[in-house]
Amino acid sequence: MTENRKQELWVKAMECGAMYGCHQRADRSFFLGQWQFPVCARCTGVMIGHFIGFHLALKKRKSSWAAVCFCEVMLADWVLQAMKIKGSTNTRRLVTGIAGGLGTAVLYFKVWRRILSAVHIQFSTKE
């Protein structure tokens, strides 16, 4: 692959990361060689957490309480960092992002399951 093609792909990936809503700060992002990840460390973790969370939620029912606690782990890291109480690292952002992504994925899955169940019940009663 030519260097020009790599550059084009990286620019497209960065555009996708921006559309995802990531700030893409270089100091809060991982790098693969000279190439910055298209999303920051926390958003990378959230994406990984979503992937894991949806697969877990498909296979086994997970507790809403646990899912909320996972989300709060990410929120706590963000608040501590924003209030300058404790600095965060990219590794911590990744780990807490995974926890938050896992929690939100489980909660999203539960909401969709309820919506689909309600729609199914509604259509079942019309027959």
C-alpha positions in Angstrom: 0.0 0.0 0.0 1.4 3.4 -1.0 2.0 6.1 1.6 -0.6 8.3 -0.2 -3.2 5.6 0.1 -2.4 5.1 3.9 -2.8 8.9 4.3 -6.2 8.9 2.6 -7.4 6.0 4.7 -6.2 7.7 7.9 -8.0 10.9 7.0 -11.2 9.0 6.3 -10.8 7.2 9.7 -10.3 10.5 11.4 -13.4 11.9 9.8 -15.4 8.9 11.0 -14.0 9.4 14.5 -15.1 13.1 14.4 -18.6 12.0 13.3 -18.6 9.6 16.3 -18.3 12.7 18.5 -14.7 12.2 19.7 -12.5 15.3 20.4 -9.5 13.3 19.0 -6.9 15.1 21.1 -3.5 13.7 20.3 -2.4 13.8 24.0 -5.4 11.6 24.9 -5.1 9.2 21.9 -3.1 6.1 21.2 -0.7 5.9 18.2 0.2 3.0 16.0 3.6 4.1 14.7 3.1 7.6 13.5 -0.7 7.2 13.0 -3.0 8.6 15.7 -6.1 6.4 16.4 -9.2 8.0 15.0 -10.8 8.2 18.4 -9.3 9.0 21.8 -8.4 6.4 24.5 -11.7 6.7 26.3 -13.8 6.4 23.0 -11.6 3.5 22.0 -12.5 1.8 25.3 -16.2 2.7 24.9 -16.2 1.1 21.4 -14.5 -2.1 22.8 -17.0 -2.1 25.7 -20.0 -1.8 23.4 -18.7 -4.7 21.4 -18.2 -6.9 24.5 -21.4 -5.7 26.1 -23.7 -6.5 23.2 -22.2 -10.0 22.9 -22.6 -10.6 26.7 -26.2 -9.2 26.7 -27.1 -11.5 23.8 -25.8 -14.6 25.6 -27.0 -13.9 29.1 -29.1 -11.4 31.0 -27.0 -8.9 32.8 -28.0 -6.8 35.8 -29.1 -3.2 35.1 -27.6 -2.3 38.5 -24.2 -3.7 37.4 -24.5 -1.9 34.1 -25.1 1.4 35.8 -22.2 0.8 38.1 -19.9 0.2 35.1 -21.1 3.5 33.6 -20.4 5.3 36.9 -16.8 4.0 36.8 -16.2 6.0 33.6 -18.1 9.0 34.9 -16.1 9.0 38.1 -12.8 9.0 36.1 -14.1 11.8 33.9 -15.2 14.0 36.9 -12.0 13.5 38.8 -10.0 14.5 35.7 -12.3 17.5 34.8 -12.2 18.8 38.4 -8.4 18.4 38.4 -8.6 16.2 41.5 -6.7 13.3 39.9 -5.1 13.2 36.4 -6.1 10.4 34.1 -3.9 8.4 31.9 -4.6 6.9 28.5 -4.6 3.5 30.0 -7.1 4.5 32.7 -9.2 6.2 30.1 -9.2 3.0 28.0 -10.1 0.8 31.0 -12.9 3.1 32.3 -14.1 3.5 28.7 -14.4 -0.2 28.4 -16.4 -0.3 31.6 -18.7 2.5 30.5 -19.1 1.0 27.0 -20.0 -2.3 28.5 -22.5 -0.7 30.8 -24.2 1.4 28.2 -24.3 -1.5 25.7 -26.1 -3.7 28.3 -28.6 -0.9 29.1 -29.2 -0.2 25.3 -29.8 -3.9 24.8 -32.3 -4.0 27.7 -34.2 -1.0 26.3 -34.4 -2.5 22.8 -35.5 -5.8 24.3 -38.3 -4.0 26.1 -39.3 -2.1 23.0 -39.4 -5.2 20.8 -41.3 -7.1 23.5 -43.9 -4.3 23.7 -44.2 -4.2 19.9 -44.6 -8.0 19.7 -47.3 -7.9 22.4 -49.1 -5.1 20.6 -49.1 -7.0 17.3 -50.0 -10.3 19.0 -53.1 -8.9 20.6 -54.4 -7.5 17.3 -54.7 -10.9 15.7 
